[in-house]
């Protein structure tokens, strides 16, 4: 409607500046040193919701980081939409790869570059400003609730408890989540399912101390070598995951669902060019859209061990560690859940 566009155009500069303020808060949920920033960000989200025109907004503490709840009820008999999002962000390392500070947002070619600009502060703020626009133009036609949490980037360990103890508060006719991806900027996309996550950190221990590789090399198993072999053995020549039982509970897409995915407009060359890779990689027999949407994966998020400093050091390390997996599994709540971390770890352990 033109009235929406007029209001947004009139307030565009203010909207942008408010978002940039939110992006400047280093709300990194994984780091304990950012605990105060997490509360500051929750307070900022609450304040913006109040300014947008909600009836009430509150911060609910959890055993970890707090949840921000707000609502605008125009008529209890009308449908209610619950907007979910999160105000926490991932760690910004490696910092040297940033062309500008991760919490010093810059705008280049109409795009905002900052940690959280598209996951998920940008999307959360979009909904807050949409609500403000609807209220100020007197065009809101249904009730709105917001549940904005602060632990999504660490697996939402306390969200389940919050939901279970606040069922009436969160009661709604549908849930709107804008924390995913679109096929392209000019192709509106609605996701009807997501992949769940299992996260493991693995440590392989060899000798009881670091050893001189010139003296002990060839006589003692090197934890880096052993872990590398474990990692390499997780996929076969078709990039199919080889861990026994890994696919047992995976929900298989129907032929019709796969056909619909194949018909979606998707340019693999544009996709690979954007990522700066010569070719795409993945499980044989599936398209890129299917590999990232309906198939489970094993990914490595970090690996370290041995000497990391400048120059050389002839050390055979005692330990090697990695952030292993996470395992991304398609979820269907009417079927079995994805395998838990412990079950996957046991399967991996049999390979050692």
Secondary structure by P-SEA (a helix, b strand, c coil): caaaaaaaaaaaaaaaaaaaaaaacccccccccaaaaaaaaaaaaaaaaaaacccbbbbbbcccbbbbbbbbbcccccbbbbbbbbccccccccccccccccccccccccccccccccccaaaaaaaaaaaaaaaaaccccbbbbbbbbcccccccccaaaaaaacccccccccccccccccccccbbbbbcbbbbbbbbbbbbbcccccccccccccccccaaaaaaaaaaaccccccccccccccccbbbbcaaaaaaaaaccccaaaaaaaacccccccccccccccccccccbbbbccccccccccccccccccccccccccbbbbbbccccccccaaaaaaaaaaac
